[in-house]
Amino acid sequence: MNILDQLAEHARERVAEAKKNHPLAQLRQKALDLPKGTFSFEKALRKPDISFICECKKASPSKGLIAPDFPYLEIAREYEAAGADCISVLTEPKWFLGSEDYLEEIASAVSLPCLRKDFTIDEYMIYEAKLLGASAVLLICSILESEQLKEYLAIADTLGLSALVEAHDEREIQEALATGARIVGVNNRNLKDFSVDTGNSLRLRKSVPEGVLFVAESGITSAGDVQQARNMGADAVLVGETLMRAADKREKLAELRGNP
């Protein structure tokens, strides 16, 4: 199995374990009993200039441990003070050392919309995201069938959650659009081998029509990368490792934005 397959398989194991303690029907009802969300994540991406989705990430399969010291609430508040538009929180525990607790606490501590960054392989994880305070979920074309994508988008809509639908090639872009995705993210990192090609989002930008929000993900390390995303008409960039490694995240975000 490649890395993505392993991530998806582990997510299935996690969900199976979680269902033993909290059955799907029970979790679904709890989520539906909450006030419906306002799709604040996608609203935050519709501003005139490019939006920044800033990531709280302790580790990754490709880079190993990124942040040995991980004061996640402090990091999230620093992102908010720096002018981030949204926060992406890793909840995958094995390879990214994420936690659902991180998401729940960050979503309570900041006013920014939070994305649950995980490998959604079951509707259960969408209801979990709602209960944890997320405003958006990640749906990855590579690990979901078209019918699953449609079903999960409908569930997210019912809950008032946005869905960032991630694609890596032309076929996946078309699949995302066919299922009604309102936000398409193109990952410059190939999740099967974790190689990075920053030209991937540039090549695929023309395939996403006006009216569908476009996010360039991964490999964003400089103001030049952000400007390239602006020039191609991206609505947002998702920045992880570059910010996580920065001693002063406010200064780094200003630099990336083009205002050092």
Backbone torsions as a table, in degrees:
resi	resn	phi	psi	omega
1	MET	NA	141.6	173.7
2	ASN	-78.6	177.3	-174.4
3	ILE	-61.5	-42.2	-179.2
4	LEU	-62.1	-42.2	177.6
5	ASP	-59.9	-41.2	179.8
6	GLN	-65.9	-40.6	177.8
7	LEU	-62.4	-43.5	-179.9
8	ALA	-66.5	-41.0	-179.6
9	GLU	-64.7	-41.0	179.0
10	HIS	-66.3	-35.8	177.0
11	ALA	-62.0	-39.3	177.7
12	ARG	-62.6	-40.9	178.8
13	GLU	-64.9	-41.5	179.4
14	ARG	-62.2	-43.3	-178.8
15	VAL	-66.5	-42.4	179.4
16	ALA	-59.2	-40.4	179.3
17	GLU	-68.5	-43.0	-178.5
18	ALA	-63.5	-36.3	-178.5
19	LYS	-65.2	-23.9	178.8
20	LYS	-65.1	-35.9	-178.9
21	ASN	-90.7	-35.5	-178.3
22	HIS	-133.5	94.5	-178.0
23	PRO	-57.9	152.4	-177.4
24	LEU	-53.0	-48.3	-176.1
25	ALA	-58.6	-40.1	179.6
26	GLN	-66.4	-45.6	-179.0
27	LEU	-65.3	-42.9	179.9
28	ARG	-58.6	-45.7	-178.2
29	GLN	-63.6	-41.3	178.1
30	LYS	-59.8	-42.9	-179.4
31	ALA	-66.8	-41.5	-179.0
32	LEU	-70.2	-23.8	179.1
33	ASP	-75.7	-18.6	177.9
34	LEU	-74.0	155.6	175.1
35	PRO	-58.1	140.8	179.8
36	LYS	-64.4	140.1	178.1
37	GLY	-68.4	168.4	-174.7
38	THR	-110.7	15.2	-178.1
39	PHE	56.1	39.9	-174.6
40	SER	-65.0	-27.6	-179.5
41	PHE	-63.1	-50.2	-178.0
42	GLU	-71.0	-30.3	176.1
43	LYS	-62.3	-37.2	-179.1
44	ALA	-68.2	-21.1	-179.3
45	LEU	-89.4	-4.2	-175.2
46	ARG	-97.8	18.1	179.3
47	LYS	-77.8	164.1	-175.3
48	PRO	-59.1	-47.9	179.8
49	ASP	-88.9	171.7	-178.0
50	ILE	-64.1	140.2	-179.8
51	SER	-96.1	155.0	-179.7
52	PHE	-117.2	121.2	171.5
53	ILE	-100.8	109.6	-173.2
54	CYS	-102.0	135.7	-168.1
55	GLU	-104.6	137.6	170.1
56	CYS	-99.9	108.8	-172.3
57	LYS	-143.8	122.5	-178.1
58	LYS	-84.8	-35.5	-175.6
59	ALA	-153.5	171.0	174.5
60	SER	-151.4	159.4	179.5
61	PRO	-62.4	-31.4	-175.9
62	SER	-84.8	-32.6	-174.1
63	LYS	-108.8	-7.1	-176.5
64	GLY	69.6	-145.1	-178.1
65	LEU	-73.4	118.3	-178.7
66	ILE	-96.0	-39.7	-175.8
67	ALA	-131.2	85.8	178.9
68	PRO	-55.5	-43.0	173.6
69	ASP	-93.2	116.5	-170.5
70	PHE	-128.0	72.4	177.6
71	PRO	-79.2	77.3	-167.4
72	TYR	-60.0	-35.5	178.3
73	LEU	-68.5	-39.8	177.4
74	GLU	-63.2	-41.8	179.1
75	ILE	-63.0	-45.9	-179.3
76	ALA	-62.6	-41.7	179.3
77	ARG	-67.6	-34.2	178.0
78	GLU	-66.7	-41.3	175.8
79	TYR	-58.8	-45.3	-178.8
80	GLU	-62.2	-45.4	179.5
81	ALA	-64.1	-30.0	-178.1
82	ALA	-79.0	-9.8	178.4
83	GLY	98.2	21.3	173.8
84	ALA	-61.5	154.2	179.5
85	ASP	-97.2	-32.3	178.8
86	CYS	-148.2	162.5	176.5
87	ILE	-124.1	131.9	175.5
88	SER	-100.9	127.4	-176.8
89	VAL	-120.5	120.8	177.5
90	LEU	-73.4	127.2	175.5
91	THR	-114.7	0.6	179.1
92	GLU	-74.4	119.7	-168.8
93	PRO	-86.9	-24.1	-170.1
94	LYS	-84.4	-53.3	-175.8
95	TRP	-95.0	-29.7	-178.0
96	PHE	-102.8	-2.9	-178.8
97	LEU	53.4	34.6	178.2
98	GLY	-85.5	177.9	-178.5
99	SER	-157.4	143.6	174.3
100	GLU	-64.1	-30.6	178.2
101	ASP	-61.8	-38.6	178.6
102	TYR	-57.6	-46.5	-178.1
103	LEU	-64.4	-46.9	-177.0
104	GLU	-61.2	-43.3	-178.2
105	GLU	-71.0	-40.8	180.0
106	ILE	-66.5	-43.4	-179.2
107	ALA	-61.6	-30.2	178.4
108	SER	-80.5	-25.1	-172.1
109	ALA	-91.2	-22.3	-177.7
110	VAL	-122.4	163.5	-179.9
111	SER	-96.2	-3.2	-178.4
112	LEU	-78.4	148.7	174.4
113	PRO	-65.5	139.0	-178.9
114	CYS	-113.5	137.2	175.1
115	LEU	-97.1	129.4	170.4
116	ARG	-80.2	108.3	-179.0
117	LYS	-93.1	104.2	-178.3
118	ASP	-158.1	-178.4	-175.1
119	PHE	-105.9	83.0	-172.6
120	THR	-68.4	113.3	-178.1
121	ILE	-124.4	3.8	-176.7
122	ASP	-154.7	145.9	178.7
123	GLU	-57.9	-26.8	179.5
124	TYR	-51.0	-40.7	-175.8
125	MET	-70.2	-24.5	177.8
126	ILE	-74.2	-43.8	176.4
127	TYR	-63.8	-39.3	175.5
128	GLU	-58.0	-46.4	-178.3
129	ALA	-57.1	-43.5	178.9
130	LYS	-60.4	-46.1	-178.5
131	LEU	-68.0	-26.5	179.4
132	LEU	-82.1	-7.8	177.5
133	GLY	98.7	8.3	179.5
134	ALA	-68.0	153.2	172.9
135	SER	-104.1	-9.9	-176.6
136	ALA	-154.5	155.7	175.3
137	VAL	-125.9	157.4	177.1
138	LEU	-100.2	129.4	175.0
139	LEU	-120.9	119.6	-174.3
140	ILE	-103.9	118.4	-177.0
141	CYS	-55.3	-36.8	-174.8
142	SER	-62.3	-23.1	-176.6
143	ILE	-115.2	5.4	-179.1
144	LEU	-126.4	141.8	172.0
145	GLU	-76.9	159.7	-178.8
146	SER	-55.9	-42.1	-179.0
147	GLU	-65.1	-36.5	175.8
148	GLN	-64.7	-44.5	178.7
149	LEU	-55.9	-47.8	179.5
150	LYS	-60.1	-45.9	-178.6
151	GLU	-62.7	-44.6	-176.8
152	TYR	-71.0	-34.9	175.0
153	LEU	-63.2	-40.3	179.2
154	ALA	-65.5	-40.3	178.1
155	ILE	-64.2	-45.5	178.4
156	ALA	-58.7	-43.2	178.5
157	ASP	-60.1	-42.6	179.9
158	THR	-59.9	-35.7	-178.0
159	LEU	-86.9	-8.6	-175.9
160	GLY	78.8	22.7	177.6
161	LEU	-97.9	144.0	171.0
162	SER	-81.4	157.9	176.4
163	ALA	-128.1	120.4	172.7
164	LEU	-88.8	110.0	-177.3
165	VAL	-96.0	116.8	-171.2
166	GLU	-97.6	130.6	178.8
167	ALA	-127.1	159.3	-179.9
168	HIS	-127.5	-13.4	179.5
169	ASP	-147.7	177.6	-175.3
170	GLU	-60.7	-41.9	-178.6
171	ARG	-61.6	-42.7	-179.8
172	GLU	-69.2	-34.1	174.7
173	ILE	-58.3	-48.6	-178.7
174	GLN	-63.8	-36.6	178.1
175	GLU	-65.0	-44.2	179.0
176	ALA	-60.4	-45.5	-178.9
177	LEU	-65.7	-39.5	-178.4
178	ALA	-65.5	-27.2	-179.3
179	THR	-89.0	-0.5	175.6
180	GLY	91.8	22.0	179.4
181	ALA	-60.2	135.1	176.1
182	ARG	-98.3	-17.3	176.0
183	ILE	-130.6	121.0	177.0
184	VAL	-114.4	125.4	175.2
185	GLY	-107.4	131.2	175.1
186	VAL	-104.1	120.3	-177.6
187	ASN	-88.5	123.3	176.4
188	ASN	-77.2	-9.6	177.2
189	ARG	-101.2	126.4	176.2
190	ASN	-76.4	111.9	-173.9
191	LEU	-72.8	-5.2	177.9
192	LYS	-85.1	-32.1	178.2
193	ASP	-131.2	-2.2	176.6
194	PHE	66.7	18.6	171.6
195	SER	-74.7	153.0	-176.5
196	VAL	-117.6	132.1	175.5
197	ASP	-132.6	100.5	-174.5
198	THR	-68.3	-11.1	177.2
199	GLY	-82.6	-6.9	-174.5
200	ASN	-63.4	-47.2	-179.8
201	SER	-65.8	-34.3	177.9
202	LEU	-63.0	-43.5	-179.3
203	ARG	-66.7	-35.3	-173.2
204	LEU	-92.6	-8.1	-176.7
205	ARG	-56.2	-40.8	-175.3
206	LYS	-66.6	-15.6	-178.4
207	SER	-84.0	-11.6	-178.5
208	VAL	-102.8	118.0	-174.0
209	PRO	-71.8	160.8	175.2
210	GLU	-60.0	141.4	-178.3
211	GLY	102.6	-23.8	173.8
212	VAL	-99.8	124.7	-178.5
213	LEU	-66.4	139.7	-176.5
214	PHE	-120.5	126.3	-179.9
215	VAL	-118.4	127.3	173.1
216	ALA	-92.4	124.7	-174.2
217	GLU	-119.6	141.0	171.9
218	SER	74.4	145.7	176.1
219	GLY	76.0	10.7	178.7
220	ILE	-86.6	105.5	-173.5
221	THR	-122.8	-9.1	-174.4
222	SER	-146.2	167.0	175.4
223	ALA	-61.5	-30.9	177.3
224	GLY	-65.0	-39.0	177.1
225	ASP	-64.5	-41.3	179.3
226	VAL	-66.3	-41.2	179.6
227	GLN	-64.4	-37.2	176.4
228	GLN	-61.8	-40.5	177.6
229	ALA	-64.8	-41.1	175.4
230	ARG	-59.0	-48.7	-175.6
231	ASN	-61.2	-32.6	-179.0
232	MET	-84.8	-3.2	177.7
233	GLY	87.3	24.1	175.0
234	ALA	-69.0	143.1	177.8
235	ASP	-84.7	-25.3	-177.1
236	ALA	-157.6	159.6	169.9
237	VAL	-123.0	145.1	173.7
238	LEU	-106.5	119.7	-175.0
239	VAL	-119.6	125.3	-178.3
240	GLY	-116.7	-82.8	-170.9
241	GLU	-58.2	-40.8	-178.3
242	THR	-57.3	-43.0	179.0
243	LEU	-75.6	-38.0	-178.4
244	MET	-63.7	-31.1	-179.0
245	ARG	-86.6	-9.7	-177.4
246	ALA	-78.6	130.9	178.6
247	ALA	-66.5	-39.4	178.6
248	ASP	-115.9	99.5	-174.0
249	LYS	-71.0	-31.2	177.6
250	ARG	-65.0	-45.6	179.1
251	GLU	-63.7	-42.5	-178.6
252	LYS	-66.2	-40.5	179.6
253	LEU	-66.4	-39.0	176.2
254	ALA	-62.2	-40.5	178.7
255	GLU	-63.6	-45.2	179.5
256	LEU	-63.2	-38.8	-179.0
257	ARG	-67.1	-23.3	-179.6
258	GLY	105.5	14.4	178.1
259	ASN	-125.1	66.8	-176.9
260	PRO	-65.6	NA	NA
